[in-house]
Amino acid sequence: MTQDPSYTLTVHNASSSEKSLETMLIIASIGVPLVVGYTTFVFWTFKGKVKMDETSY
């Protein structure tokens, strides 16, 4: 087992590059509101008690 500091895992050398982090921030800032909006739309569309009638099976 080596004690060389270049083989240790730090926050700096374990993180991705700055460019990829910026790209993922942009993608997440667009994607998260879309997912939240879609989830809210689906919830409000299908909320309520299910009613059984002659068209149900």
Sequence and secondary structure as in RCSB ss.txt:
>XXXX:A:sequence
MTQDPSYTLTVHNASSSEKSLETMLIIASIGVPLVVGYTTFVFWTFKGKVKMDETSY
>XXXX:A:secstr
    GGGS  HHHHS  HHHHHHHHHHHHHHHHHHHHHHHHHHHHH S     TT  
